[in-house]
Amino acid sequence: MALNREMYVNPEIIHTMNRLYPYPCGQCGQAFTHINQLMAHMVTHTCDKPFKCGRCDMAFAHNEQLISHLMTHTCEKPYICNQCGEAFSQSEQLMIHLKKHTCEKPYQCSQCDKAFVNNEQLMVHLKTHTSEKPYQCSDCDKEFSQNKQLLTHLKNHTCEKNYQCSHCDKTFSQNSLLIKHLRTHTGEKPYKCSQCGKGFSENSNLTSHMKTHTGVKSIKCSQCDKTFSRNSHLKIHLRTHTGEKPYQCSHCGKTFSQDNILVKHLRTHTGEKPYQCSQCDKAYSQKPHLELHLMTHSGVKPYQCTQCEKCFTEKSKLILHERIHTKETPYQCSLCEKAFYMSSNLSRHMRTHTGEKPYSCNHCDKAFSQNSDLKSHMRIHTGEKPYQCSQCYQAFSQNKHLKIHLRKHTGEKSY
């Protein structure tokens, strides 16, 4: 049965939207709370737009609209909140913001417990239940649920970036964005969870984290019973139903459902290992691998085998070890009769059928099906010879070459 890729829209939400915004434009579908707002909007369809922007191709019916638009290019924000110092490009935005300080939120969402200071914010919020993102960037096709999110994003394409990071080459259009970025270098996490003490570099991340304590998951998948606290999480989850994998590796063509998985995969090609152990010289491509390695320094091995009393630093390694005793091989090759006790062994084996060689040498054109083979090959370029004979101290780049050499000392014949 083919999956219905259209999102289910609750009729109650549609009814709420129609009630709050009863005056729709017949030209573009945009709706308004008052008839005078609709009439002012209709002018944008019917009359000339003599006020043209000198920075882009946009034109406006009124000079006030042009002045507001120009601030998206200059990043000017003259309207400052006297309560918290946040700045805005329009006075209307400041007036809406000030209601956050008075705690006045008369507009209640009918789908969840959230409340808002005005109709506009409620309408924007309702889109998190429908996953509607009507505002699309014309430069990169990125979509947004709010027009102000699109306007902020557009500054990445049009705005001057005068704020330079002192640690790297990145530049930003706003000082607030630079401050957020600097935390990636300093590790500062000023937003602390009051429930568990976990810290975050951005307030939005803390807000999302707090939902793990409250259990609020108001966004429901239309294909299954799963619910999510954030629309972005639902979007990623939906790819398990649709099979969509929009992120493609430029080295081998492999595709992924999430950008962070692609970033991790790319390290198999580049050899990048950004996670360095503070105790020794070892480095890792992923943070969880470093965390597991650190246990080798602490000596902590909390997981013990009941068959032979061998201990392990993580539960997954214990489960793999137990298969030595049970002879369990749950990972079956679909092309031949071979089976394996580890999924990684099956993945390596499958390459004997497909011919895939994802591990490329950055010094020459050679590629390999296994990372260990690439490491051995790299020693040809680096000259490294880690395997040394204990009899004559001759060194070799590969262990198998050392074993062959040792037969000269033992007198063992090679066949």
C-alpha positions in Angstrom: 0.0 0.0 0.0 1.4 3.4 -1.0 1.9 5.9 1.8 -0.1 9.1 1.7 2.6 11.7 1.8 0.1 14.6 2.5 0.0 15.8 6.1 -3.3 15.3 7.9 -4.8 18.7 8.8 -7.2 18.8 11.8 -10.5 20.4 10.7 -10.6 22.1 14.1 -7.5 24.0 13.2 -9.0 25.1 9.9 -12.1 26.3 11.7 -10.0 28.2 14.2 -8.0 29.9 11.4 -11.2 30.9 9.5 -12.7 32.3 12.7 -9.6 34.4 13.6 -8.9 35.5 10.0 -12.3 35.8 8.3 -11.2 38.2 5.5 -9.2 36.3 2.8 -7.6 38.0 -0.2 -9.1 36.6 -3.5 -5.8 37.2 -5.3 -3.3 35.4 -3.1 -5.2 33.7 -0.3 -3.7 35.7 2.6 -6.3 36.3 5.3 -6.8 39.2 7.8 -8.6 39.9 11.0 -10.2 43.2 9.9 -11.7 44.4 6.6 -9.5 47.5 6.6 -6.4 45.3 6.7 -7.7 43.4 3.7 -8.4 46.7 1.8 -4.9 48.0 2.5 -3.5 44.7 1.3 -5.5 44.7 -2.0 -3.7 47.8 -3.0 -0.5 45.6 -3.4 -2.3 43.7 -6.2 -4.1 46.6 -8.0 -1.9 49.7 -7.9 1.5 50.8 -9.1 4.5 50.2 -6.8 6.6 53.4 -7.4 8.8 52.9 -4.3 11.6 50.6 -5.5 14.4 49.1 -3.4 17.9 50.0 -4.5 19.4 46.8 -3.1 17.1 44.2 -4.7 14.2 44.0 -7.2 11.4 44.5 -4.7 8.9 47.4 -5.1 6.2 48.8 -2.8 3.0 50.8 -2.9 3.8 52.9 0.1 7.1 54.6 1.2 6.6 53.3 4.7 6.8 49.7 3.4 10.0 50.5 1.6 11.6 52.0 4.7 10.7 48.9 6.7 12.0 46.7 3.9 15.3 48.6 3.7 16.1 47.6 7.3 16.3 43.9 6.2 19.4 45.0 4.2 21.0 47.3 6.7 20.1 45.2 9.7 19.1 48.4 11.5 16.9 47.9 14.6 16.0 51.3 16.1 13.2 50.1 18.3 14.7 48.9 21.6 12.8 47.2 24.5 13.5 49.0 27.8 12.9 45.8 29.7 15.5 43.5 28.2 17.3 45.4 25.5 16.1 43.3 22.5 16.0 45.4 19.4 13.5 45.4 16.5 13.3 46.9 13.0 9.6 47.9 13.3 7.6 49.5 16.1 4.8 46.9 15.7 7.3 44.1 16.5 8.4 46.0 19.7 4.7 46.4 20.8 4.1 42.7 20.4 7.3 41.9 22.2 6.4 44.1 25.2 3.4 41.9 26.0 5.9 39.1 26.9 7.0 41.1 29.9 3.4 41.8 31.1 2.6 38.0 30.8 -0.7 38.9 29.1 -1.5 35.9 26.8 -5.2 35.9 26.0 -5.0 33.7 22.8 -5.2 30.0 23.7 -4.3 27.2 21.3 -7.1 24.7 20.9 -4.7 21.8 20.2 -2.3 22.2 23.2 -1.8 24.3 26.3 0.1 27.1 24.7 -1.1 30.7 24.9 0.0 33.8 23.0 -0.1 37.6 23.2 -1.9 38.1 19.9 -3.8 36.4 17.0 -0.8 36.5 14.7 1.4 34.4 17.1 -1.4 31.9 17.6 -1.8 31.5 13.8 1.9 31.0 13.4 1.8 28.4 16.2 -1.1 26.5 14.7 1.2 25.8 11.7 3.4 23.7 14.0 0.4 21.3 14.2 -0.2 21.3 10.5 3.6 21.4 9.5 2.6 24.2 7.0 5.6 26.2 5.8 4.3 28.7 3.3 7.2 31.1 3.2 10.0 30.0 0.8 13.4 31.6 0.2 13.9 32.4 -3.5 17.6 32.0 -3.3 18.0 28.5 -1.6 14.4 27.1 -1.5 14.5 26.8 2.3 10.9 27.0 3.8 9.6 28.7 6.9 6.4 28.7 8.9 6.7 32.5 9.6 7.4 35.4 7.4 9.7 37.0 10.0 11.8 33.8 10.0 12.1 34.1 6.2 13.1 37.8 6.5 15.8 36.9 9.1 17.1 34.1 6.9 17.2 36.5 3.8 19.8 38.5 5.6 22.2 35.6 5.1 21.9 36.3 1.4 21.6 40.1 1.3 23.0 41.6 4.5 26.5 42.9 5.0 28.3 40.7 7.6 30.4 43.1 9.6 30.8 41.0 12.7 33.9 38.8 12.4 34.7 35.8 14.7 38.1 36.2 16.4 38.6 32.4 16.4 37.7 31.5 12.8 36.8 33.1 9.4 33.1 33.2 9.9 31.2 36.5 9.7 27.7 37.5 10.8 25.1 40.2 10.0 24.2 40.7 13.6 26.2 40.9 16.9 23.7 38.5 18.6 24.5 35.8 16.0 28.2 36.3 16.6 27.7 35.9 20.3 25.8 32.6 19.7 28.6 31.4 17.4 31.4 32.2 19.9 29.9 29.7 22.3 30.8 26.9 19.8 34.5 27.9 20.5 34.2 28.7 24.2 31.9 25.9 25.1 29.8 28.3 27.1 26.3 27.1 28.0 24.5 29.8 29.9 20.9 28.4 29.7 20.6 25.8 32.4 17.7 23.3 32.9 16.1 23.8 36.3 15.1 20.1 36.4 18.4 18.3 35.6 21.1 21.0 35.4 21.9 20.3 31.8 23.3 23.4 30.0 22.6 24.8 26.5 24.2 27.4 24.3 20.9 28.7 23.1 17.6 29.4 24.9 15.6 27.7 22.1 17.5 24.4 22.7 16.7 24.7 26.4 13.0 25.2 25.6 13.0 22.1 23.5 14.9 20.1 26.2 12.3 21.1 28.8 9.7 19.1 26.9 11.6 15.9 27.8 10.7 16.6 31.4 7.1 17.7 30.8 6.4 15.0 28.2 4.6 17.4 26.0 4.5 16.0 22.4 1.7 17.8 20.6 2.9 17.2 17.0 1.5 13.8 15.7 2.7 11.8 12.7 -0.1 11.3 10.2 1.4 7.9 9.1 1.8 6.3 12.6 1.1 6.9 16.3 4.3 8.6 17.1 4.3 12.1 18.5 7.0 14.8 18.7 7.7 17.9 20.7 9.2 19.8 17.7 8.1 20.1 14.0 11.7 19.5 12.9 11.7 16.1 14.6 8.5 15.2 12.9 10.0 16.2 9.5 13.0 13.9 10.1 10.7 11.1 11.3 8.5 11.3 8.2 11.5 10.3 6.1 11.3 6.8 7.6 7.9 6.5 5.9 8.7 8.2 2.6 12.2 6.9 2.3 13.5 10.4 1.4 17.2 10.9 1.8 18.0 14.5 0.7 21.6 14.6 1.9 24.1 13.1 -0.6 27.8 12.4 -0.2 29.9 14.2 -2.8 32.6 11.5 -2.6 30.6 8.2 -3.1 27.0 9.3 -3.8 25.6 7.7 -0.7 22.5 9.4 0.6 21.2 10.1 4.1 18.0 11.2 5.8 19.7 13.6 8.1 22.5 16.2 7.6 24.3 15.2 10.8 24.6 11.6 9.6 26.1 12.8 6.4 28.7 14.9 8.3 29.7 11.8 10.3 29.9 9.7 7.1 32.1 12.3 5.3 34.8 11.7 8.0 35.2 8.1 6.6 36.5 9.8 3.4 38.4 12.7 4.9 39.8 10.9 7.9 38.9 13.8 10.1 38.9 13.0 13.9 37.9 16.2 15.8 37.4 14.5 19.1 40.8 14.3 20.9 41.4 12.4 24.1 42.9 14.6 26.8 44.7 11.6 28.4 46.5 10.2 25.3 47.1 10.9 21.6 44.0 9.0 20.3 41.4 10.9 18.4 37.9 9.9 17.1 35.5 10.9 14.4 32.5 10.8 16.7 32.0 12.1 20.3 30.4 8.8 21.6 33.5 6.9 20.5 35.7 9.3 22.6 33.4 8.9 25.6 33.7 5.1 25.4 37.5 5.4 25.0 37.8 7.6 28.1 36.6 4.6 30.1 39.8 2.8 29.2 41.6 5.4 31.3 39.2 5.3 34.2 39.2 1.5 34.2 35.4 1.4 34.7 33.8 -1.7 33.1 30.3 -2.0 34.5 29.0 -4.7 32.2 30.0 -8.3 33.1 29.4 -11.5 31.2 27.6 -14.2 33.2 29.3 -17.0 31.3 33.0 -16.1 31.7 33.0 -13.0 33.9 34.6 -10.8 31.3 33.8 -7.1 31.8 33.0 -4.4 29.2 32.8 -0.6 29.2 29.4 -0.6 27.3 26.3 -2.8 27.2 26.5 -3.2 23.4 29.9 -4.8 23.6 28.7 -7.2 26.2 25.8 -8.2 24.0 28.2 -8.9 21.1 30.5 -10.9 23.4 27.6 -13.1 24.6 27.0 -14.2 21.0 30.4 -16.0 21.2 28.8 -18.2 23.9 25.4 -18.5 22.2 26.8 -18.8 18.6 24.0 -16.4 17.6 24.5 -14.8 14.1 21.4 -12.6 13.6 22.8 -10.7 10.6 22.1 -12.7 7.5 23.4 -11.8 4.0 20.5 -11.5 1.5 22.8 -12.6 -1.4 24.4 -15.7 0.1 24.1 -18.0 3.1 26.7 -16.3 5.3 25.5 -14.9 8.6 27.3 -12.7 11.2 27.1 -11.8 14.8 27.8 -8.1 14.2 26.0 -5.7 11.8 29.4 -4.1 10.9 30.7 -7.5 9.7 27.7 -7.9 7.5 28.2 -4.4 6.1 31.9 -5.3 5.2 30.8 -8.6 3.7 28.2 -7.0 1.5 30.9 -5.0 -0.2 32.3 -8.3 -1.6 29.0 -8.5 -3.5 28.5 -4.8 -4.4 32.2 -3.9 -5.0 31.7 -0.7 -3.0 34.9 0.9 -1.8 34.0 3.9 0.4 37.4 4.5 1.9 39.5 6.7 -0.5 43.1 7.6 -0.2 43.6 11.4 -0.3 47.2 11.0 -1.6 46.4 8.8 -4.7 43.4 7.3 -6.5 43.2 4.0 -4.6 40.0 3.1 -2.7 39.3 0.3 -0.2 36.3 -1.6 1.1 37.5 -1.5 4.7 38.9 1.4 6.8 41.7 -0.9 8.1 42.9 -1.5 4.6 43.1 2.2 4.0 45.1 2.7 7.2 47.6 0.1 6.1 47.8 1.6 2.6 48.4 5.1 4.1 51.7 3.9 5.6 53.1 3.7 2.1 52.7 7.5 1.9 53.7 8.3 5.5 56.5 5.8 5.8 55.2 4.7 9.2 56.4 1.2 10.3 54.8 0.3 13.6 55.5 -3.5 13.6 59.0 -4.2 14.8 60.9 -7.5 15.0 62.0 -8.3 18.5 65.0 -10.3 17.2 66.7 -7.8 14.8 64.6 -4.7 15.2 63.7 -4.5 11.5 60.3 -2.7 11.2 57.4 -3.2 8.8 54.3 -1.2 7.8 52.0 -4.2 8.1 51.7 -7.0 10.7 51.5 -9.7 8.0 54.9 -8.7 6.7 56.4 -9.0 10.2 54.9 -12.5 10.6 56.6 -13.6 7.3 59.9 -12.0 8.4 59.8 -13.8 11.8 59.9 -17.2 10.0 63.5 -16.4 9.1 64.4 -16.5 12.8 62.3 -19.5 13.7 63.2 -21.5 10.6 59.5 -22.1 9.9 58.8 -22.6 6.2 56.1 -20.5 4.5 53.8 -22.3 2.1 
